Amino acid sequence: MPLVVTIVKASIKADSSGARLELPALITPAGVLEPLLDYFISRAHDRSVQWMRGVARAVRMFLEYLSTNPSERDNYRLFLNFGQRLYTGTYDRNTGQDPSGLGWMPMSAGRARKVVSALNDFFDYLSQTRPAAAFFNPKYAGSSYDRLIDEAAYQYRRDKAFLGHTWASSLDAVNSSPGRLFRPRRRVSVEASEPPAFPDEHFERLIAEGFRVGNRYDYRNILITLLLHCAGFRESEPFHLYVSDVMPDPSNSKSALVLIHHPTEGTAPGDWFDEKDGRRKGTRRAYLQERWGLMPRNEILGYHHAGWKGGAHEENLGSLYFRAYWFEPWWGELFLAVWYKYLGEIALFERKHPFAFVNTDRHPIGQPYALAQFNKAHARAVRRIGLEVSKEAGTTPHGHRHAYGRRLSSAAVPRELIRRFMHHSSLSSQEPYTTPSLAAALQALATASQRLEATAISRRNLLSVFNP
């Protein structure tokens, strides 16, 4: 049977300061896999929690494979066979049995590449930082599983190639020609299909009926959904919003100016004072830590985690933020009207944090609202108006961002402005959101055909003039 390896949340105190990191960790029968934890600590400042989870899953798979093939761990074929099992799975096609107990089904090329890439980078790190640990050293202090990983990294580097990654051995001080042991399968070329966008014709019903139970409206989830559908935010981004980040727009006092600041590098709000009542200045990371004793939500693990993918931030108003660009502008007025009702609702709750969206009807009341709970509430709202909840139908929260991009494209908004409104770093990033729908493609064909037919009729008429 394969090794049992578990991914857990670890709270790390790396030095004598009071600072702590929340990182994923792999637990083996011998304890924490220290090389992987060291790797995460070295990248905690520039990589996301989601990235670490992906690396942890890849390393777990490799350890499981290693435990079922112990005789191959000192042989380059270990890497070749592991890579191939990602594509073929581990079941015998004739018997349907899997003697290894791994139970792997064949992966898509995209998923396999992610595993390959994660292991490439991890073994690269190990080869650079722990090269001596792979030798049979009686003073080696790591656990048996730490040693397995270190030896695998040494073998990976020594044999110059792993899963399409080219190496030149420096440990052996030998200048050898580059080689490739295993090439990941090429992706199948696919024409971009219709984006899974929320159907615009049902959106007003979603707001008016989906988020209403009896005579009570769910203001909080209406606000989040308006940010997604009418301003194009990613589903995790509103969960970084502070109450102070919403205000009347100076150019239209009936509309909302919404700025979702960078969760760590954004400027702290104005309710942070020193012991002499002087206003403190600093980042939101520092503000959360000193004012509230909290970490940014993109850096914690567990229930209250909210991702931050990044993109092109603005800084015209003295911070780093994403601005809500309402399309159509009327939605900004609706947002502000609902926002005032929501503020009246949460004024009754004690809040020990600055976040705008809180628990209003479940314990603990007033605590930050979780992304998982919004997804459940959104699904219930979609079902209330008679729609199926599925990614393919565009009726999950991310479908709203697709709908926003498609509306901008259909309205012939220039691509550079779409990039800005959706906070993309490059023009190519908007392509999945602005790909023409199948209906639009078929209509273009029909229109082109009509133009050709009109030309043919004109030519036939011209010919009849000279050839009656």
LINQUI-V152797 format. One record per residue. N is the residue number from 1. SS is DSSP state (H for helix, E for strand, C for the rest). PSI is psi in whole degrees, -180 to 180 (999 if undefined). Layout:
# LINQUI-V152797
<<N & SS & PSI> <N & SS & PSI>>
This chain:
# LINQUI-V152797
<<1 & C & 147> <2 & C & 161> <3 & C & 142> <4 & C & 114> <5 & C & 132> <6 & E & 139> <7 & E & 125> <8 & E & 171> <9 & E & 129> <10 & E & 138> <11 & E & 116> <12 & E & 129> <13 & C & 101> <14 & C & -20> <15 & C & -166> <16 & C & -3> <17 & C & 175> <18 & C & 1> <19 & C & 144> <20 & C & 152> <21 & E & 142> <22 & E & 115> <23 & E & 154> <24 & E & 150> <25 & E & 148> <26 & E & 128> <27 & E & 118> <28 & E & 174> <29 & C & -19> <30 & C & 3> <31 & E & -159> <32 & E & 137> <33 & C & 98> <34 & H & -39> <35 & H & -40> <36 & H & -40> <37 & H & -40> <38 & H & -40> <39 & H & -46> <40 & H & -40> <41 & H & -39> <42 & H & -21> <43 & H & 6> <44 & C & -25> <45 & C & -17> <46 & C & 3> <47 & C & 151> <48 & C & 165> <49 & H & -38> <50 & H & -41> <51 & H & -44> <52 & H & -39> <53 & H & -40> <54 & H & -42> <55 & H & -43> <56 & H & -40> <57 & H & -40> <58 & H & -44> <59 & H & -37> <60 & H & -44> <61 & H & -43> <62 & H & -41> <63 & H & -40> <64 & H & -44> <65 & H & -41> <66 & H & -40> <67 & H & -25> <68 & H & -6> <69 & C & 58> <70 & H & -28> <71 & H & -12> <72 & H & 0> <73 & C & -17> <74 & C & 15> <75 & C & 141> <76 & C & -21> <77 & H & -18> <78 & H & -46> <79 & H & -41> <80 & H & -48> <81 & H & -39> <82 & H & -47> <83 & H & -40> <84 & H & -34> <85 & H & -24> <86 & H & -36> <87 & H & -35> <88 & H & -19> <89 & C & -178> <90 & C & 8> <91 & C & 143> <92 & C & 123> <93 & C & -29> <94 & C & -41> <95 & C & -20> <96 & C & 10> <97 & C & 157> <98 & C & 92> <99 & C & -26> <100 & C & -24> <101 & C & 3> <102 & C & -38> <103 & C & 34> <104 & C & 130> <105 & C & 157> <106 & C & 137> <107 & C & 156> <108 & C & 161> <109 & H & -38> <110 & H & -46> <111 & H & -41> <112 & H & -40> <113 & H & -36> <114 & H & -41> <115 & H & -45> <116 & H & -49> <117 & H & -43> <118 & H & -43> <119 & H & -38> <120 & H & -52> <121 & H & -40> <122 & H & -45> <123 & H & -32> <124 & H & -49> <125 & H & -46> <126 & H & -40> <127 & H & -30> <128 & H & -32> <129 & H & -20> <130 & C & 46> <131 & H & -34> <132 & H & -19> <133 & H & -17> <134 & H & -16> <135 & C & 158> <136 & C & 90> <137 & C & 117> <138 & C & -15> <139 & C & 3> <140 & C & 127> <141 & C & -10> <142 & C & 166> <143 & C & 171> <144 & H & -33> <145 & H & -33> <146 & H & -43> <147 & H & -40> <148 & H & -45> <149 & H & -43> <150 & H & -42> <151 & H & -39> <152 & H & -39> <153 & H & -40> <154 & H & -46> <155 & H & -41> <156 & H & -47> <157 & H & -41> <158 & H & -37> <159 & C & 6> <160 & C & -16> <161 & E & 144> <162 & E & 120> <163 & C & 46> <164 & C & -1> <165 & E & 130> <166 & E & 135> <167 & C & 150> <168 & C & 123> <169 & C & 121> <170 & C & -21> <171 & C & -39> <172 & C & 0> <173 & C & 41> <174 & C & 128> <175 & C & 96> <176 & C & 161> <177 & C & 145> <178 & C & 153> <179 & C & 166> <180 & C & 122> <181 & C & -38> <182 & C & 125> <183 & C & 124> <184 & C & 147> <185 & C & 139> <186 & C & 147> <187 & C & 145> <188 & C & 129> <189 & C & 125> <190 & C & 132> <191 & C & 133> <192 & C & 129> <193 & C & 179> <194 & C & 126> <195 & C & 143> <196 & C & 82> <197 & C & 146> <198 & C & 133> <199 & C & 117> <200 & H & -32> <201 & H & -14> <202 & H & -1> <203 & H & -43> <204 & H & -36> <205 & H & -36> <206 & H & -45> <207 & H & -45> <208 & H & -32> <209 & H & -37> <210 & H & -39> <211 & C & 34> <212 & E & 130> <213 & E & 112> <214 & C & -125> <215 & C & 9> <216 & E & 127> <217 & E & 144> <218 & C & 85> <219 & H & -42> <220 & H & -51> <221 & H & -25> <222 & H & -46> <223 & H & -46> <224 & H & -43> <225 & H & -36> <226 & H & -39> <227 & H & -36> <228 & H & -49> <229 & H & -35> <230 & H & -9> <231 & H & -2> <232 & C & 20> <233 & C & 153> <234 & C & 155> <235 & C & -26> <236 & C & -21> <237 & H & -39> <238 & H & -18> <239 & H & -3> <240 & H & -1> <241 & C & 136> <242 & E & 158> <243 & H & -37> <244 & H & -4> <245 & H & 1> <246 & E & 132> <247 & E & 164> <248 & E & 140> <249 & E & 125> <250 & C & -28> <251 & C & -14> <252 & E & 99> <253 & E & -13> <254 & E & -12> <255 & E & 157> <256 & E & 134> <257 & E & 113> <258 & E & 124> <259 & E & 113> <260 & E & 107> <261 & E & 155> <262 & C & 130> <263 & C & -21> <264 & C & -41> <265 & C & -8> <266 & C & 158> <267 & E & 139> <268 & C & 150> <269 & C & -179> <270 & C & 9> <271 & C & 31> <272 & C & 115> <273 & E & 154> <274 & C & -175> <275 & C & -16> <276 & C & 17> <277 & C & 22> <278 & C & 143> <279 & E & 129> <280 & C & 148> <281 & C & 145> <282 & C & -171> <283 & E & 167> <284 & H & -28> <285 & H & -49> <286 & H & -40> <287 & H & -49> <288 & H & -42> <289 & H & -49> <290 & H & -42> <291 & H & -36> <292 & H & -10> <293 & C & 34> <294 & C & 164> <295 & C & 155> <296 & C & 145> <297 & H & -22> <298 & H & -6> <299 & H & 4> <300 & C & 158> <301 & C & 155> <302 & C & -156> <303 & C & -39> <304 & C & 11> <305 & C & 140> <306 & C & 124> <307 & C & 165> <308 & C & 100> <309 & C & -26> <310 & C & -167> <311 & C & -156> <312 & C & 108> <313 & C & 157> <314 & E & 160> <315 & C & 18> <316 & C & -27> <317 & C & 24> <318 & C & 20> <319 & C & -176> <320 & C & 120> <321 & E & 165> <322 & E & 127> <323 & E & 145> <324 & C & 117> <325 & C & 101> <326 & C & 130> <327 & C & 107> <328 & C & 157> <329 & C & -27> <330 & H & -31> <331 & H & -29> <332 & H & -33> <333 & H & -41> <334 & H & -43> <335 & H & -46> <336 & H & -38> <337 & H & -44> <338 & H & -36> <339 & H & -43> <340 & H & -39> <341 & H & -39> <342 & H & -41> <343 & H & -39> <344 & H & -32> <345 & H & -46> <346 & H & -8> <347 & C & -19> <348 & C & -10> <349 & C & 145> <350 & C & 131> <351 & C & 127> <352 & C & 45> <353 & C & 166> <354 & C & -1> <355 & E & 143> <356 & C & -42> <357 & C & 123> <358 & E & 167> <359 & C & 124> <360 & C & -17> <361 & C & 17> <362 & C & 152> <363 & C & 141> <364 & C & 125> <365 & C & 135> <366 & C & -9> <367 & C & 161> <368 & E & 138> <369 & C & 142> <370 & C & 146> <371 & H & -39> <372 & H & -37> <373 & H & -36> <374 & H & -43> <375 & H & -40> <376 & H & -43> <377 & H & -39> <378 & H & -42> <379 & H & -42> <380 & H & -40> <381 & H & -41> <382 & H & -42> <383 & H & -32> <384 & H & -28> <385 & C & 15> <386 & C & 17> <387 & C & 154> <388 & C & 142> <389 & C & 113> <390 & C & 152> <391 & C & -39> <392 & C & -33> <393 & C & -6> <394 & C & 14> <395 & C & 12> <396 & C & 167> <397 & C & -36> <398 & H & -21> <399 & H & -24> <400 & H & -39> <401 & H & -40> <402 & H & -42> <403 & H & -39> <404 & H & -48> <405 & H & -38> <406 & H & -41> <407 & H & -42> <408 & H & -43> <409 & H & -42> <410 & H & -28> <411 & C & 8> <412 & C & 33> <413 & C & 133> <414 & C & 147> <415 & H & -37> <416 & H & -36> <417 & H & -37> <418 & H & -42> <419 & H & -44> <420 & H & -46> <421 & H & -31> <422 & C & 4> <423 & C & 36> <424 & C & 151> <425 & C & -27> <426 & C & 161> <427 & H & -34> <428 & H & -23> <429 & H & -24> <430 & H & -9> <431 & H & -43> <432 & H & -22> <433 & H & -16> <434 & H & 11> <435 & C & 133> <436 & C & 144> <437 & C & 165> <438 & H & -40> <439 & H & -40> <440 & H & -38> <441 & H & -44> <442 & H & -36> <443 & H & -37> <444 & H & -40> <445 & H & -44> <446 & H & -42> <447 & H & -43> <448 & H & -39> <449 & H & -39> <450 & H & -36> <451 & H & -41> <452 & H & -41> <453 & H & -40> <454 & H & -39> <455 & H & -42> <456 & H & -42> <457 & H & -42> <458 & H & -41> <459 & H & -39> <460 & H & -39> <461 & H & -42> <462 & H & -42> <463 & H & -37> <464 & H & -24> <465 & H & -39> <466 & H & -9> <467 & C & 69> <468 & C & 999>>
